[in-house]
Amino acid sequence: MSWDISHNVSEDPDRIEQRFDVPMPINPGAPFVGDIRGINYDRVGVDQAHTPSKLVAGDGERGVETEWDAGSLDSAVTWLETHASYVHRLSYDMSSIKDELAPNERATDGQGALGGFPNAQELTKNHDALFSSTQQGLRRLSDGLWAAAEALRKVKRKYEDAEHANAMSAQEMQQAFANAARNGG
């Protein structure tokens, strides 16, 4: 004899749809209010977790490197500074866009750089606002990239200092062993 009062009716392995064989009252004191016939929920948990295949190293591949050395930190600093310089230069080179859209001699007869249709003036104001915010955003981005490069440079210095301190400790330990061996204890 089975004591099961419910069963899973879901065909999806990631979903639970439990149906009760016996209706369960919401409030046993007032069974006429209604009853529960089942419960539904997504199956989520550690057993459902998986790593996308594109993030997993294949057979014979090294996978993602999580170790850093001074050389890789130097190359990261160089990358950050190169991109900071490019973005900074781009924020100033954008002025050629502004020059192309500058008011010209046709602006006096209602024909601005963006045309003479009724909302051209409004469009020009919107373009100017977008241009300014983009230019400021690029400058903030370049400042952030330079700040990241400087922070990474500090990390590298601390890394090298720690590496040097560890090397000195190893040298000192080797010297202590050598001295102990010479003195017989």
C-alpha positions, -999 to +999 in steps of 0.1 A: +000+000+000+014+034-009+010+064+013+019+089-015-007+116-016+008+135-045+028+130-077+050+151-100+032+156-133+059+178-149+077+165-180+104+192-176+132+181-153+138+217-142+102+221-130+082+206-102+044+204-107+032+184-077-005+173-078-023+161-047-045+130-050-066+143-022-077+180-022-061+198+008-083+225+024-067+259+027-083+264+061-094+231+078-118+251+100-136+264+069-133+237+042-159+255+020-134+284+014-113+264-011-087+237-014-052+232-028-049+208-056-012+211-062+019+232-061+043+244-089+078+257-087+111+257-106+137+233-095+167+255-087+197+245-066+233+234-067+224+202-086+209+224-114+240+246-117+263+241-147+291+260-164+285+270-200+306+248-223+322+279-238+337+287-204+352+253-199+386+244-212+386+216-238+408+185-237+444+195-238+436+232-233+450+252-204+419+271-196+418+305-179+450+316-163+445+328-127+482+334-119+498+367-125+534+376-128+551+410-131+553+407-169+515+401-173+508+430-150+531+452-171+512+442-203+479+449-186+491+484-176+503+490-211+469+479-225+450+502-201+473+532-209+471+526-247+433+525-246+431+555-222+452+575-246+431+565-276+398+574-259+412+607-246+424+616-281+391+605-295+373+629-271+392+658-286+391+646-322+353+646-320+355+684-325+356+677-363+320+665-360+311+698-343+330+718-371+309+700-398+277+710-380+288+745-372+264+773-383+272+784-418+261+812-440+228+794-448+218+795-411+205+830-416+178+820-440+166+791-417+188+765-433+210+752-406+235+723-408+207+699-400+182+714-424+154+739-425+125+717-415+104+730-385+122+710-358+157+714-370+166+739-343+154+714-316+173+686-333+204+708-333+200+714-295+195+677-289+226+669-310+247+695-291+236+679-257+244+644-270+278+656-283+287+672-250+276+642-229+295+618-252+326+639-251+325+642-213+318+604-210+348+596-231+370+619-210+357+602-178+364+568-193+399+578-202+405+591-167+391+559-153+414+538-175+444+558-164+434+555-128+431+517-133+465+516-149+480+535-119+463+512-094+475+482-113+510+497-113+508+500-075+496+464-072+526+453-093+550+472-070+535+455-040+537+422-057+573+427-065+580+439-030+563+408-016+582+386-040+615+403-030+606+399+007+599+362+002+631+357-017+651+374+011+634+352+037+643+321+017+679+333+014+681+341+051+666+306+059+692+290+036+719+309+054+706+298+088+707+262+077+742+266+063+754+282+095+737+255+116+754+228+095+788+244+098+785+247+136+772+212+140+738+221+154 
